[in-house]
Amino acid sequence: MSFSFLFFWSLFFLVASGILLSIVYWSVKNGISPMPTSRKTKAQLLSMLPLISKGIIYELGCGWGTLAFPLAQKYPNFQVIALETSPIPYSFCQLRLWLYPLPNLLFQKKDYLNASLYDSALIVCYLYPQAMNTLKAKFEKELKLNTWVLSNTFAIPSWKPFIVNEIDDLYHTKIYLYKFVKISNAEDTGEARR
């Protein structure tokens, strides 16, 4: 066995191990691994996107960018900001954007809890139940009237969806579309209503 062969495979193993360890570390830290949206779910989700007139589109926890790119293509006249904290998926998205540039798409290595959502027109997310509970309070504080929220799989606690679609897949995945319209009183604070 030659030295260069051993060096190459050792280097490959170290890089692959580093990538895997980074993904595992950030998955534990974030409470969820970067999961790509299935093709069937993505098609249904994209068909549910609402008409918007102005504002910014945010994808919270964009993972590998499987929704960010179609969002930017679907809304070419809107700025799409995709947020991700895990360095490997974020770097992958940046590389993909460099290879396939979309002028209205911006990836930011940022925690969505630290992002200002005051200027949003549409928020798209595929997170987990605890994150949706935390985001509920953030949404109720920051979203302006008529902001749309589209959530893959996980509902916003106590909010009433505008539409719920169930995908015909193994998990019966649900997609929730909310329109933040009104907070009427203390008893139903934060409910998005039709």
C-alpha positions in Angstrom: 0.0 0.0 0.0 1.4 3.4 -0.9 1.7 6.3 1.4 -0.5 8.5 -0.8 -3.3 5.9 -0.7 -3.2 5.7 3.1 -3.0 9.5 3.4 -6.0 10.0 1.1 -8.2 7.5 3.0 -7.0 8.8 6.4 -7.9 12.3 5.3 -11.2 11.2 3.9 -12.1 9.4 7.1 -11.1 12.5 9.3 -13.2 14.9 7.1 -16.2 12.5 7.0 -16.0 11.9 10.8 -15.8 15.7 11.4 -18.8 16.3 9.2 -20.8 13.5 10.9 -19.8 14.7 14.4 -20.8 18.3 13.5 -24.2 17.2 12.3 -24.7 15.1 15.5 -23.6 17.9 17.8 -25.9 20.5 16.2 -28.8 18.0 16.1 -28.5 17.5 19.8 -28.0 21.2 20.5 -31.0 22.2 18.3 -33.2 19.4 19.4 -33.8 18.2 15.8 -31.6 16.9 13.0 -31.7 18.7 9.6 -34.4 16.6 7.9 -35.2 17.2 4.2 -38.9 17.5 3.3 -40.1 14.6 1.3 -41.0 15.1 -2.3 -44.7 14.5 -1.8 -44.9 16.8 1.2 -42.9 19.5 -0.6 -45.3 19.4 -3.6 -48.3 19.7 -1.3 -46.7 22.5 0.8 -45.8 24.5 -2.3 -49.4 24.2 -3.6 -50.6 25.7 -0.3 -48.5 28.8 -0.5 -50.7 31.9 -0.2 -50.7 35.1 -2.3 -48.8 37.8 -0.6 -48.3 41.5 -1.6 -45.3 42.7 0.4 -42.9 41.7 3.1 -40.2 39.1 3.5 -40.4 35.3 3.4 -38.6 33.5 6.2 -37.8 29.8 6.4 -36.9 29.0 10.0 -34.5 26.1 10.3 -33.9 25.6 6.6 -31.7 22.5 6.9 -30.4 21.5 3.5 -32.4 24.1 1.6 -35.0 21.7 0.1 -37.7 24.3 0.7 -35.7 27.5 0.5 -34.9 27.2 -3.2 -38.4 26.4 -4.3 -39.7 29.2 -2.2 -37.3 31.7 -3.9 -38.4 30.4 -7.3 -42.1 30.6 -6.4 -41.8 34.1 -5.1 -39.2 35.7 -7.4 -40.2 39.3 -6.4 -39.8 38.7 -2.7 -36.7 38.4 -0.5 -36.5 34.9 1.0 -34.3 34.6 4.1 -33.5 31.0 5.2 -32.1 30.6 8.7 -30.0 27.7 9.9 -27.6 27.2 12.8 -26.0 23.9 11.9 -22.7 24.7 10.0 -22.7 21.7 7.6 -26.2 22.1 6.2 -25.7 25.9 6.2 -22.4 25.5 4.2 -24.1 23.1 1.8 -26.9 25.7 1.2 -24.3 28.4 0.5 -22.4 26.2 -1.9 -25.7 25.3 -3.6 -26.6 29.0 -3.9 -23.2 29.7 -5.3 -23.7 27.0 -8.0 -27.4 27.9 -8.7 -27.7 31.6 -7.8 -31.1 33.1 -7.0 -30.8 36.8 -6.4 -33.8 36.9 -3.9 -32.5 34.0 -1.7 -30.3 34.7 1.3 -29.0 32.1 3.8 -28.1 33.3 7.3 -26.3 31.3 9.9 -28.6 32.5 12.7 -30.9 31.1 15.4 -34.5 31.9 14.4 -35.3 32.8 18.0 -32.8 35.7 17.6 -34.2 36.9 14.3 -36.6 39.8 14.0 -39.8 38.7 12.2 -41.6 42.0 12.3 -41.2 42.5 8.5 -42.4 39.0 7.5 -45.3 38.3 5.1 -44.8 34.5 5.2 -43.0 32.1 7.6 -42.3 28.5 6.6 -41.0 26.0 9.1 -40.4 22.3 9.7 -39.3 22.1 13.3 -40.5 20.1 16.3 -43.2 20.5 19.0 -41.1 22.3 21.6 -39.9 24.8 19.0 -43.5 25.5 17.8 -44.5 26.2 21.4 -41.5 28.7 21.8 -42.3 30.2 18.4 -45.9 30.8 19.4 -44.9 33.4 21.9 -42.5 35.0 19.5 -45.1 35.1 16.7 -47.7 36.6 19.0 -45.2 39.3 19.9 -43.7 40.1 16.5 -46.0 39.2 13.7 -48.1 41.9 12.1 -51.7 41.3 11.0 -52.2 39.0 8.0 -48.8 37.3 8.3 -49.0 33.7 7.0 -47.3 30.8 8.8 -46.9 27.5 7.0 -45.8 24.6 9.2 -44.8 21.1 8.1 -45.9 18.4 10.5 -46.1 20.4 13.7 -49.0 22.6 14.7 -48.7 25.9 16.7 -50.3 25.1 20.1 -53.8 26.6 20.5 -53.8 28.4 17.2 -56.7 27.5 14.8 -55.3 26.8 11.3 -56.7 28.4 8.3 -56.2 25.1 6.4 -54.8 21.7 7.3 -53.9 19.3 4.6 -53.0 15.7 5.3 -50.5 14.0 2.9 -51.2 10.5 1.7 -47.9 9.1 3.0 -46.7 6.6 5.6 -46.9 9.1 8.4 -50.1 10.9 7.3 -48.0 14.2 7.4 -50.0 17.3 8.1 -49.3 20.7 6.8 -50.8 23.6 8.7 -51.4 27.0 7.2 -52.2 29.9 9.6 -53.1 33.5 9.0 -52.3 35.7 11.9 -55.3 37.9 12.0 -56.4 39.0 15.4 -55.7 38.6 19.1 -59.1 39.3 20.6 -58.8 38.9 24.4 -57.0 37.2 27.2 -58.9 34.0 26.8 -57.8 33.3 23.3 -54.6 35.2 23.1 -52.6 34.3 20.1 -55.1 32.3 18.1 -54.8 32.8 14.4 -58.3 33.1 13.1 -59.8 32.8 9.6 
